[in-house]
Amino acid sequence: MIGVDEQREAELREAADAVLGTLLHTEAKDLAPDLISALTPEQFPEPRQGELWDLLSSMWAAARPCDPITVTRELRERGDLERLAGPAGAAWLHQLHDAVPTVAHSLAYAEVLREEAQWKALALAGARTMTAVQRREGSALAAAEASVEAFRSVRDQQHVRQDDLPVDLVDFLEEADDEPDWVIPGVLARWDRLMITAGEGGGKSLMLRQILMRAAAGLHPWKKARIAPVRVLHIDAENAADQARPWLRRMAKAAADEGAPIDRDRFMLRMIPEGLDVTQASDRAWLARMVEHARPDLISIGSLYKLTTNGESDEKAARPIMAALEMMRTVSGGAAMLLEAHAPHATMGKRDLRPIGSSLWLRWPEYGFGLAPAKGEGAEELRLMDWVPWRGPRSERVWPEQFCQGATWPWQAIQYRGNAPIPGPTLTVEEAEAAGLIPDQSFWDDQQIGT
């Protein structure tokens, strides 16, 4: 009786022969691109089969004839005929060709090989974990993190795809643009990163919480519009619970008053005022658990300087923080991310709104804005703030020009400078309020975004 292992090996050999034989058929031209994209050389049971697969794939990609005769000639010229085709040489290639009853089933055979390769990768990841356990190398948490990453890489394994030929510009421009996978329509799509900076007490924490709370409630951050509610995870590594709770309670009530109460399991948060050290395996593992539990569409974390305890802010210190943040996005499956960072102190009366630390932060997020006090008579009474971009946007989004202090929510957006005139010699604050020129509780209502 044939054992289970022997039967599996026989099935794998048949599947490998079938996909190799398929590429030796000229009628496989319609299937070849998908078949080549489905497998890598490493996923074959034997190295020689993987090498032959690489050759056949290259010949198809180069639009060269690929049949037993042309492949035999190519292998003979390379001096690899017997090494890859075995003692039978050309005869074996003809056998592969003739043993394929129909090329239509080739993708199913490829799936057999791919599935087995993933099982082997899973077994290897488990074996490495057990080796680390037995040898007690490093810390247990570091070994656990490495194990989780190894298993995750098996789960998310990407397959090599055949390079496409260049596309003509005329055809390219005729293609419709893909609609972003919105988290907040017009503002943030999945995988987007927005970093908000300001000086100490500049209101960035309140801005960040307002975006989170309104998104979780199904409200646009600064428009009088409904959106589909999103799941939110808020990691506050700077403020204590007693500092944040009054504002969060006030915002939750404001959302409920607008007919959009925040449902349970919609907004998850942890306050860690002592900060984190994401250069350590234990804190990275903790973050991964938080993300896996919350399953968020939108993540906020910060401030940046509280994500490590070494006190350094150079490029060497920035890279492990970026790696930890990327890990969070990957574990979440592409949640949009809000980041909070401090801006340097003003020099010569002017404040640089770029984030403190490595210049890498200037390029890392897709969108970077700072809150800066606006100039002009009456600006202080309104707490008027300019919304200043310090990083060129990668895609078009709809942002306000200014914010001022709101009555119900912390910040009221102003669509463009001059939308709410600053009181001056010809217009007092009282006159502006009476004329309805100073925004209070209202939000933009120029666009209604449906759920």
N, C-alpha and C positions, 0 to 999 in steps of 0.2 A: 504494500500500500504506500502511496506517495504521501510524505509528510506535508504539513501545512507550509513550512518554509520552502520546501522543494517546489510545491505547487505555485507559491507566490513568485519564486524566482523564474519558473517557467512562464508565468503570465507576463512578468516584466520583460523577459527576453522577446516574447511574441509582440508585445506592445512596442518595444524599441525597434524591432525589425520592421514592424508595420509603418511607423512614422518615417524611418529611414527609407524604406521602399517607396513610400508615397512621393518623396521628393525626387525619386528617380523616374517618375511618370510625368510626361509632358502635359497630360490633362489635369495635373494638379495646380495649374497656374492660378486658378481662382481661389484655391484654398491655401496656397503657399504662404502669403503674407500673414494670415491668422495663425497658421501652424508654426511658422518660424517665431512669431511673437510669443507663442505659448510655452516654449521650452528654452532652456539654456543648456549648454554642453554638460554642466555639472549635474543635471537631473537624470542623466542616463546611468544605467546600472554599471557599465564598464567605461573606463576612460577612453578606450579606442572608439567606442560608439559616439562618445561626446565629441571627439576630434573629427570624426567623419561627419557628424551633424553640423559642426562649425563650417566645414568645407562646403557641404551641400547648401547650407544657408547662404554662404558668401557667393556661391555661383548663381543662385537664384536672385540675390540682391543686385548682382552685377548684370542681370539679364543674360547670363551665359547659358548655353545648352547644358542641361543637367540630366544625363541618362547613364546607364551602365557603361557605355562605350566612352563618353567624354570624361566621366569620373575616373575610369580606369586609366585613361591617358594622363589625366592630371596627377593621379597618385604615382604613376610610374615615373613621370618627370620629376616629381619631388623625392622619389626614392622611398615612398611610404606605402607602396601597394601591399606588400606582404605584412608589414607591421599593423596596418589598419584593417585590411581585408582578410588577413589570415592566409594560411597556406593555399587555400583555394583561389585567392586573388580575384581575378575578373569573374570567375564562375560564381563566387559568393555574391557579388553585386548583381548579377543576373538573377540569382535565386531570390534576393531581396525584392527585386522588381516584380518577378513572376508570382511571389507569394502574397501579393496584395490583391485581393479579389475586387475591391472597390476603394477608391481614395476618399469616398464620402464619410467613412468612419474614422478618419485619421485624427480628428480633434478629440474624439472619445479615447483613442489610444494614448494621445498626448496627456490627457487628464489622468490616466492611470499612472504614468511616469511622474507627473507633477505631484500627485497625491503621495506617492511613495517617497519622493524626495523630501517632502515636508515632514513625513513621519520620521525619516532618518535625521533630519535637522532637529526635530523635537527630541529625539533620543539623545543626540549629541549634546544638546543644551542641558538635558537632565544629567548626563554623565559628567559634564563639566561642573555642574552644581554639586554633585556627590563628591567629586574629587576635592573641590574646595572645602567641603564639610569635613572630609577625612583628614585633610592636611592642616586645617585651621589656619589658612593663609589670610592675613589681613584681618579685618573686622567682620563679624557676622552680618552686620547691616550692609557693608560694601558688597559682600558676596551675594546677599539677597537681592540687592539692586542690580548687580550684574546678571543674576539669574532672570529677574523680571524682564530686563532689556533683551536678553537672549530669546526668551519665549515670545516676547512681543514682536521681535524681528521675524520669527517664524510665522506668526499670525498675519503680519502685514507685509509679507514677502512680495516684492514687486518683480515683475518679469521683464526681461529685456525685450524691447520691441524693435522691429526692423526699422532702420532709418527711412523716413519718407523722402521722396524726391522733392526738389524745390517746387514751390507753388508759384504760378504766374501772378503778378501783382493784380491784374484785372480780375482774376478769379478770387483772389484773396479779398479784395475790396467788395466784391459782390456778396460775400458771406455775411450773414447776419451776426451781430455781436451777441455773445452769450450774456444773458441776464445774470448779474451777480447773485449768489446765494445769500440773500440778505438776512442779517440778524436784526438790524435796525434800518429800514428802507431809506436809501439815500445817504446814510451815514456810515454804517459799518456792515461789511459782509463777513462771512466765515473766513478765518485765517487773517483778517485785518488786525493791525496793531496800532493803537492810538496812545501816544504819550502826552500827558498834560503836565506842564511845568508852571511854577510861580515861585515867588519869594515866600518866606515864612509868613503864615497868616494870610496868604494871598487868595485863599478860597478854592484851591484846587481839589481838596478833599471833598468839599461840599459839591463841587461840580461833578466829580466822579460819582458820588453817591446819588446825585439827582439823575444822572444818566442811567445808573443801575436800577433805581427804584421805579422810574417811569417805564423803563423797558420791561421790567418784571410785571408791572401793572398792565402792560399793553398800551402804553402811551408814548408818543414820540417825545424825545428828550426836550425839544424846545418848540414844537409846533402843536397847535390845537388839533391833534389828529390821533386816531387809534392805529395801533399796529398789532400784529400777532404777539401775545405775551411770550417772553423768552425765559429760560431758566438761567439764573445768575449765581455765580460763586464769587464772594467778596472776601479776600484775604487782606486784612488791614494790619500791616506790620509796624504801625507807628502809633495809632491812637488807642487809648484805653476804652473799655466798654462804656464806662460812665460818661466819657466825652462824646461818644458816637450815638448812644442810645436816644438822647432827646431829639437829635436831628432826624434820626431814622424814624422815630415815632411820629414826629411832625410830618415827615414826607409820606409815611404810610397813610396817615389820616387825610392828607391832601389828595392822595390817589383815590381813596375811598370816597371822598366828597365829590370827586369827578365821576363817580360811578364805576371805578375800576379798582376795586380792592385787590390786594395781592394775595393770591391763594397760597395755601400751605404747600411746601416743597417747591415753591417758585423762586425763593430768594434764600440762599444758604450763605452763612458768613462765619468767619472766625476772626477774633481780635487777638493779635499777638503783639502787644505794645513793646515787649522786650526784643522783638525782631527775630529774624531767622538767619541761618547760615547755610545757604543752598550749596556751598562748596562741600558740605558734609553729607554723606550718604543718608544719614538718619533724617535730615530735614527734607532732602529730595524725595525720599520714600514717603514721608508724611504728606508732602504736597501731592504726590501721585495718588495716594489714598483719598485725599480730599476731593480731587477731580473725579476719580472713579466713582465715589459715592454720590457726588452732586450731579454729574452728567450735564455740565453747563453748556449753554450756547454762548454765554458771555462771561468772561473772567476778568476780575480786577485784582491787582496786587501792587503793593508798594508801601512806603516809598522805596526807591531803588537802594538808597544808602542803608536801609534796614534789612537788606537781604543777605548781608554778609557781616561778619564780626571782625574782620581783619583790619578794618579802617582804611583800606587802600581803595583807590578809585581809578587806577590806570587800566591800560588795555588788558594786562594779565588778570586783573581782578574782574573785569567786565565779562570776559569770555565764559567763565563757569556760571555766572548769573544768567547770561543769554542762553546757555545750554539748558539750564534748569527751566527757564521760561518756555523754551522750545519743547522740552519734554512735556510740560503741562498742556501745551496746545496739541501735541501729538496724542497724548492720552485721552484728551477730550474729543478727538476727532475733528479738530479744526475750529474750536471756539474762537470768537473774536476776543481780543485782549485789550484792556485798559490799564495803563501804567501811570503811576504818579512819581514825579521826580522834582527835586529842588533845583532852583536856578541860583546862580552865584549872586553874591551881594553886589549892590550897585557900585559902580566906580565912576567918578567924575559926573555924578548925577544921572548916569544912564545904566540901565539894568540889562544884562545879557540873559535872554530867556532860554538859551540852550541848556540842556541838563548838565549838572555837575558831573565830572568824571571823564571817562574815556571818550574820545571822538567817535568811537564805534557806535555810541548811542545816537549820534546824529544821523546815521544811515540805517539803523536797525528797524525802527518802526516805519510803517507805511505813512503815518500821519503824526506830525509833531506840532503842538500849539502851546503857547504860553499865555497866561493871564497877566496883563500889565495895566496899571492904573492909567486911565485916559487923562489927557490934559484939557484944560479949559475951565472957565468959570462955571460953577455948579456941578462939575463932574464928581467932586468929593461927596456932595450931598446925595447924589444918585448912586454912589459907589460904582461909577461907570468904569468898565474894564474893557480894554481892547483885547480881541482874540487874535493873537499874533502868530502866524506860522513861522516856525524856525526850520522846517524841513519841507522841501518841495514835495507835493503829493504825488503818489504813483498812479492814482486813478481819480477821476472827477467825483467829488462829493459835495454835498450842500452844507456849508458851514455859516454860522452867523458872523457878523463883523465885530459886534460888541455884545457885552452883557451888562446888565445893571441889577441891583438888588431887587428881588421880587417880594411880593407880599405873602403869597402862599407857599411858593417854592423858593429856595435860596437864590436862584439866578433866573433872570428874565432875559431871553435872547432878543437882540436887536438885529434886524436883517441886514442893515447897511448903515454905515456911519451917517448920521444926520436924520435917521428914521425917528429918533426921539431927540429933538433939539435940546441942546444944553442951555439952560437959562442964562441969560446974559443981561447986558445993560437995557436991552429992549424987551426982555421977557423974564419976569420973575418966576420962581419955582411955583408960587401959588397960581399965577396966570397959566403956566404950562399945564399944571394939574387940572385946572378948570377947563382948559381947552381939550383935555384928553390926549395931550401930546407926550406925556410921560407914562410909559407902560407900568402897570402894577401887577394885576393877577393874570392878565390875558397873555396868551401865547400866539405865535403866528397862526393865522387861519387861512393862509393862501393855498394850502394844499391839504386835502383830506386823503389820508392813506388808509385804505380798507384793510381789514383783517383777512 
